[in-house]
């Protein structure tokens, strides 16, 4: 038997460490060559670590969420015979005393947590007010004392119709605690008890709307999002500007283009919005820029590397469309679809992330009235189209009067870094963007 120590390789320029976001093996597992051992996340992408040898896993470097330095041991594998690259004598791993195909679990603090997650279920909580069992009906009801107005029905069976009794039982209400205005408890008396809670309150068995607390570790891409957003809000003085744009004509043009698209991808509003953005940016270079605040240098880019905020099951990622200024609406639509699919399936590469000069964020039909997006640092601006709504608008007719017509309207939000972008610049940029969106023929003019 020999031991092979698989060390975390250099998986990106300037990367000093990577985070374990998933283990695909556990202690004692038999692995084959090229089998996926773990998923490691850097600042730019998630990378699969594949085993270069076959054997049995005898040591794992850490738990999900741990940061592992480049070059340190990630997995120790026990192989049959001598293996090239086996860990030298005196390595950190110690061979288990039992056979390799059934190593005993580690003990103490080094035990692998995935073998015994240690998640304890919360104890069940009994209802605070027990529901009394219904007393059997007597063959002949005894005479009852006179019930005074407003009395509480205690030490006897409360008088109520079967419908009121059934409702009280469903709600878990003890009718003996319900006050009435007469000799019988009515629905109105039960309503008053429920409205004001009674003297003891009530508990409806089986109707709790609560759920168990769930501790969730902030790891992987969720941790990256948290760190990046915190750094952006901590270091960048944001301001947001919102304006309304009429997109009636743009929607008409989009429908016409889709009717004649052939084998080309279906156009949504987003590629048309991106095309308008690329048209407007050359007049406002301070927005298409990256700010190195440590060096005190703003680099105004001569090309538009357009980030597109994309929601995935793992969290928010921002793939980048390179040289968006040179793509037409069909090419933009195809690249949007390709990058979004790669991001959602975890196949996005590090080269397709980072390096953006400005970002577009869109919630699609959930877009809401307005957004205040957080800048993707070190960029200095992020732009967001919001939901398209249909409303009546007033317009002057040829006689100078007012006409009312249906129009499709959309708000556009932009957040900027106030250290390098003035409010006047942001507002002027949105006005030019508005011109392209409201006169879409300009998007196709040379």
N, C-alpha and C positions, 0 to 999 in steps of 0.2 A: 504493500500500500504506500501511496505517496500523497502529499498534499499540494494542492495548487491554490495559491492566493490570487484571487482576481482583484486587481487594484483599479480604483476609479480612474479612467483615462481622461486625458485632456479633451473635453468635449466642446470647446469653444474658445475663441481668442479672448484673453483677458479674464477667463472664468477661474476663480480660485476655489470654489466649492459648489456643490450641488445638493439639492434637497431630495430626500427619499419621499416620493409621493405614493408609491405602491410597491409592495413585495408580491412577486408571483411564485415564490417558493418559500418553504419553511424548513426548519431544522429536520434532518432525516429524509428529506425528499430526494429521490433519484432524479437527476437532470441529465439531459442529453446535450450534445454539442449544438450550439446556436439556439438553445432554448432561452426564452426571455426570463431573466432573473428579477429585474426590478425596473421601475420607471424613475428616472432622475430628472429633476427640473432645475434649469438654470434661469437666469434673468430673462432669457430669450425664448426658450423652448423646452419641451419635455422630450427626453431621449431614452430609448429602450436599451438596457444593458443586457447583452446576450452572452451566454456562457461559451468560452472557447474550448472547454473540455467536457467530457462526460464523467459523472461520478455522483457522490452523495454529499449533500450540503451538511457541513458540520459546524459552521459559524457564520453568523450574519452581523453586519457592522452596527446596526442600530434599528430604530423603530421608524415608522412612518412619521414624517415631520422633522426628522433629524437632518442636520447639515453635515455633509461628509466632504472633507478636503480632497482636492484633486491629488491622486497618487496614493491615497491611503487605502487600506484593505477594505473591500466592500463585502466579498463573500469568500469563504474558504471551502474548497471542494476536495473531498478525499477521492482519489482516483485509484484504479487498479494498475500497479506497476509504476515505474518512474514516468513523470510527465514533465515535458518541457515547460519551464516557467514555474515549476513547483516552488513553494515557499521554502526559503533556506532554513536550515536547522536553527532551532531557537526562535522561530517565528512566534507571533502572538497567539496562534491557535494551538490548542492542546487536543490530542486525539482522544476520542471517547473510548472507554474501556470495553464497551460492548461492541458487537459486530457492526460494520458500516451500514448494513441495510436496516438496522434498527437501533440507532443511537439513542441513549436515554436523554430525556429533556434536561436542559440546564437548570441549575438551582440558584436560588437567591435572587439578587437584584438584576443579574444578567439574563434571567429567563426571558425568552422571546414573548412579547406581550400578545402576539397574534395567536399563540397556543392557548392562552387563557385570557380573553379580553378583559375580564374583571368588571364587566358591566352588570350592575345589579339592578334588578327590576324593583321599582318602588312598591312598598307594601300597599296592599289594597286598603282604602279608607272606607270605613263603614259609614252609611248615612247617619247624619247627626240626629235625625228624628226617626225612630223606628215606626213602621206602619203597623198599627194594631190589627190583629186578625179580627175578621168580622164574627161577631157572636152569633151563634145559631138562632134562628127565629123561634121564639117560644110558640107553643100551640095557642096560648091565649095571653095577650099582652097584659101585664099588670097595670093597674091604675097609676098614672103619672101625676106628680105634683104640678100645681099650676106654675106656668112659666111666665115670669114677669118680663116686660119689655127690656131688651138690652141685656138679658141674663146670659151667662156662660153655661153651656150644657155640661155639667160635671156630674160624675157618679151615677150616670144613667145613660141609656142609649138615646142619642140625639134624634129628634124627629126630622126626617127629610125624605123627599121623594126618591125613588130608585135612580132617576137620572142624576140628581144631585149627589147621591152616594157614589155612583159609578165615577162621576167626574172627580170627586174628592179622592177616591181611591187611586185614580190615575195620577193625580197630582201629589199624592202622599200626604194629604191633609187629614189630621185628626178632627173629625167634626165636633168632638167634645170641646174643642178650643175655639169654635166659631160662635160668635155672638149673632143673635137674630133679633129682629124687631117684632117677632110674634112667637107663636108656639111651634113653628116649623122653620127649619133652615131652608132658605131658597137660594137660587143661583145668585141673586143680588147680594145676599149675605156672604156667600163664598167669594164673590168678586171683591167685596170690600176687604175681606180677610187677606186675599192675595195682594190687593193693592197696597195695603198698609203693613203687610207682613205678620199681622197678629202679634200675640204676646211672645210666642216662641219662634216665629218664622215657620217655614215648612221646607221639606226636602222631597223632591220628586225622584223616586228611585228609578235608576236606569235612564235618566234624562240629563245627566251631567254633560255640559258642553266643554268641560276642561279636557286637557290632554297631558300626557306625561312630559316632564322637563327632559330636554335632550341636550347633553353637552356635546358640542361639535368642535373639534380642533381646527384652528385656522391654519391650514397647511396648503402646500402646492400653489396653484394659481390663485386661490383665494387669499393666501398670504401676500403674494406679489401685488395683487390688486390693492389690498389694504395698505401695504407699504408705499406703493406708488401714489395712491390717492392722498394719503396723509402727507407725503413729501410735497405734492403739488399744492395742496391747500396751505401747508405750512410756509412754503417758500414763495408762492405766487400770489400777488394781490389781484384777485379776479374781479372783473366787472362783466355784466351781461346786458346785452341790448337785444330787444325783440321788436320785430315789425311784421305787419300783415301783408301778405302777397296774394294777389288773385291768380289762380292757376286754371281758370276755366279753359282758356285757349291751349295751355300746355297739356291739359288732360285730353282735349280733343285731338291734338297732334299725336299724343301718345297712343290713343286708340287707333288712329289711322296707320301709324307705323306698325302696330301689332297686327293689324289686319293684313299687312303686306310683308310680314317679316320672313315668310318662307321657313327655312330651317334655322334661322337665327333665333337667339334666345328672346323670350318675352320681356318686354320693357316694363319695369316698374317706374315709379317716380324717381328712385334713387339715382340711376345712371344719368337721367336728364338733369337732376340737381347737380350732380358732380360735373357734368359738362359745363353748366352755367358757372359753377365755382371756378373752374379752370379758365374760363373766359375772363372772369372779373379779376382774378388775382394779379395779373401783370401790372395793373394800375395801382395795386396796394401791396408792394413787396414786403412791407413791414409785417404783414400777416402770415406770409409764406416763409417762415423763418424758424430758426432754433436759437435759443438763448443759453449760452454757457455762462451762468451767473458767477461761477468761481473765477473764470478768466475775464469776465466783464466784456464778452464779445457776442454780438448778435450776428449770425450768419444768415443773410437773406438768400434763399435758394433761387437759382434760375430755372429749376424744374419743380414740378409738383409731384411729390411722393405722398400720395393721399392715403392716410390711415382711415380705416373703416371699422368702427367699434362693432364687434360681433359677439352676441350672447351665445354661450355654449353651456352644456351641462356642468362643466367644470368652473365656469365663471366667464368674465369678460376678457376677450382678447382683441388685439388691434392689428390685424394683418394690414399690409401696406401695398397699395397699387402703385407700382413704379412708373414714372413718366406718364402720369394720367393726362397731362396736357396734350400728349400726342395720340390719344385714343379717341375714337368716335363713340357714340352712345352704345352701339352694339358691342364693341370691344370692351367697354366699361362694364356692360351688363354681364358679359361672359366671365370677365375677371372677378367681378363681385361674387358670382355663383361659385366659381372655382375656389376662391380663397375662403368663402364662408363654409363650404363643404369640408375643406381641409382642416379648418379650425374646429369644426364641430366633431370631426372624426379623429382628432388628435394627430393628423398627418401634416400639420403646418410645419414648415422648416424655419430655422432661426433666421435664414436670409429673407424670409417673407414677413418677419416681424422686426420692428424697430427701424430707425432711419427715416421716419415720416417727417414731413414739413408742416402739415396741417391735417386735422382729423375731422371726419364727418361722423356724427352719431345720429341714429334714427331709430325710433321705437315703432315705426310702421304704423299700423292702425291704432296702436296704443299711444300714439304720439302726444296726446293731451293738448292743452291750450298753449303752453309754453314750457320750456325747460331751461335749467341753469347748469349746463354741463361743466364738468371739471376738466381742465386743460391736461392734455397728455404731455407732461413734461419730458424733454426740454422744449417742446413746441410752444408757441405763444398764442395760438388760437384754436378753437374748436367750434364747428358750425353744426346746427341741428335743425332739420326740417321737422315740423310737427304735423299733427293729423289734419287731413283735408276735410273740411266741413262745407256744407251747402247752406247758404243764407241769402236772404233778399238784400240787394244793394240799390242805392239810388244813383241815377245817372242823368245828366242833362240831355234833353232831346234837342232837335234842330230848332224848335220854337222857343227854346230857353226854359222850358218847363222841366219837371222831374219825371223820369220814368223809373219804375221799379222792375228789376229783373232778377232772375236766379243766378247766383254766382258761386263758384267753388273757391274757397279761401283757405289759406294755410299760413300759419305763423312761422317765421324763421328766427331762431335764436342763435346768438353768437356770444361766446365767452372769450375774453382776451386778457392777456398779461398786461396790467396797467403800467408796468415798468418800461415797456417798450412800445405799447400801442395806446394811442389816445382815443378817447371816446368819439371824437370827430371822425377819426379814420375808420373806426368800426361802423359807425352809422353810415358814412359815405360808401363804404364797401357794400353794406347790405342794400343800399339804394341801387347801386349798379347791378348787384346780383338780382334784385327785384326786376330790373329792366329786362334782363335776359330771360327770366322766368315768365314774365308777363308778355314778352314778345318772342316766343320760341323760335321764330324763323331766323333770328339772329344767331342761334346756336349752330345753324347749318350753313351760315354764310362764311366765306373765306375772309 
